[in-house]
Amino acid sequence: MRLIHAYINGITRLNNVIGRWAAYLIFVIFLLLIGEVFMRYLFASPTSWTNELGQMLFGLYIVLSGGYVLAHRGHVSVDLLYSALSRRTQAWLDIFTSVMFFLFVAALLYFGSSMAWESIQSMETSYSAWNPPIWPIKAAIPIAVGLLLLQGVAKLLEDILVALNLEPGLDLPESSKEGQE
């Protein structure tokens, strides 16, 4: 049991660190785009690289945030009925639907890895006027999907613990938890 908790906490901590680091990319993108606006309209000297770099950094931001968002239950879900269920029933439902998650992530890992490998082998560039290498961005895809997969396994383990009632007190309604503290 201790090993399971160590895994869940370790992977969640790793995704938290990477997700928080990736969040700072938004500020970099913002500064790039503001700089481009200044260069274009104040100095009449637009750059050929800021928009493309902003797009590449945004792609990196998106793929690296997947594990963080899953760790914080931030992915889009339809919870008309789900939110009315007990935590234990939610866990059983999450275990059942995790099959779809793992199929999706497996396909993403397979196709993302082959795309990244081809890009790395050819040292792919963007073929634009600036022509930066894009293989590092594509190489981040299987790494990010791997982090998402590890977080998915952590969530599945957590759901199994809750569903089997191996975590004392996790199935209590919120109002009951407050009375016990």
Backbone hydrogen bonds, N-H to C=O, Kabsch-Sander energy under -0.5 kcal/mol:
donor,donor_aa,acceptor,acceptor_aa,energy
5,H,1,M,-2.2
6,A,2,R,-2.4
7,Y,3,L,-2.3
8,I,4,I,-2.7
9,N,5,H,-2.8
10,G,6,A,-2.5
11,I,7,Y,-2.8
12,T,8,I,-2.1
13,R,9,N,-2.4
14,L,10,G,-2.4
15,N,11,I,-2.6
16,N,12,T,-2.1
17,V,13,R,-2.4
18,I,14,L,-2.4
19,G,15,N,-2.6
20,R,16,N,-2.4
21,W,17,V,-2.2
22,A,18,I,-2.9
23,A,19,G,-1.6
24,Y,20,R,-0.8
24,Y,21,W,-0.9
25,L,22,A,-1.5
26,I,23,A,-1.3
27,F,24,Y,-0.6
28,V,24,Y,-1.4
29,I,25,L,-2.8
30,F,26,I,-2.6
31,L,27,F,-2.5
32,L,28,V,-2.4
33,L,29,I,-2.5
34,I,30,F,-2.5
35,G,31,L,-2.6
36,E,32,L,-2.2
37,V,33,L,-2.1
38,F,34,I,-2.4
39,M,35,G,-2.6
40,R,36,E,-2.6
41,Y,37,V,-2.8
42,L,37,V,-0.5
42,L,38,F,-2.0
43,F,38,F,-1.3
45,S,39,M,-3.2
53,L,49,W,-2.6
54,G,50,T,-2.6
55,Q,51,N,-2.2
56,M,52,E,-2.3
57,L,53,L,-2.7
58,F,54,G,-2.2
59,G,55,Q,-2.2
60,L,56,M,-2.0
61,Y,57,L,-2.6
62,I,58,F,-2.5
63,V,59,G,-2.3
64,L,60,L,-2.3
65,S,61,Y,-1.1
66,G,63,V,-0.8
69,V,65,S,-2.7
70,L,66,G,-2.3
71,A,67,G,-2.3
72,H,68,Y,-1.4
73,R,70,L,-1.6
74,G,69,V,-3.2
79,D,77,S,-0.8
83,S,79,D,-1.3
84,A,81,L,-1.1
85,L,81,L,-0.6
85,L,82,Y,-1.4
90,Q,86,S,-2.7
91,A,87,R,-2.1
92,W,88,R,-2.0
93,L,89,T,-2.4
94,D,90,Q,-2.7
95,I,91,A,-2.3
96,F,92,W,-2.2
97,T,93,L,-2.5
98,S,94,D,-1.2
99,V,96,F,-0.9
100,M,97,T,-0.9
101,F,97,T,-1.2
102,F,98,S,-2.8
103,L,99,V,-2.1
104,F,100,M,-2.4
105,V,101,F,-2.8
106,A,102,F,-2.2
107,A,103,L,-2.2
108,L,104,F,-2.6
109,L,105,V,-2.7
110,Y,106,A,-2.5
111,F,107,A,-2.7
112,G,108,L,-2.3
113,S,109,L,-2.1
114,S,110,Y,-2.0
115,M,111,F,-2.2
116,A,112,G,-2.5
117,W,113,S,-2.8
118,E,114,S,-2.2
119,S,115,M,-2.0
120,I,116,A,-2.7
121,Q,117,W,-2.6
122,S,118,E,-1.9
123,M,119,S,-0.5
123,M,120,I,-0.8
124,E,119,S,-2.4
126,S,132,P,-1.7
134,I,124,E,-2.2
135,W,124,E,-1.3
138,K,134,I,-2.1
139,A,135,W,-2.4
140,A,136,P,-1.0
140,A,137,I,-0.5
141,I,137,I,-0.5
141,I,138,K,-0.9
143,I,139,A,-0.9
144,A,140,A,-2.9
145,V,141,I,-2.7
146,G,142,P,-2.1
147,L,143,I,-2.0
148,L,144,A,-2.2
149,L,145,V,-2.7
150,L,146,G,-2.6
151,Q,147,L,-2.2
152,G,148,L,-2.3
153,V,149,L,-2.3
154,A,150,L,-2.0
155,K,151,Q,-2.5
156,L,152,G,-2.4
157,L,153,V,-2.7
158,E,154,A,-2.3
159,D,155,K,-2.7
160,I,156,L,-2.5
161,L,157,L,-2.3
162,V,158,E,-2.2
163,A,159,D,-3.2
164,L,160,I,-2.4
165,N,162,V,-1.4
166,L,161,L,-2.9
167,E,161,L,-0.8
170,L,167,E,-1.5
172,L,169,G,-1.0
176,S,173,P,-0.6
177,K,173,P,-1.7
178,E,174,E,-1.5
179,G,175,S,-1.1
180,Q,176,S,-0.9
181,E,177,K,-0.8
181,E,178,E,-0.5
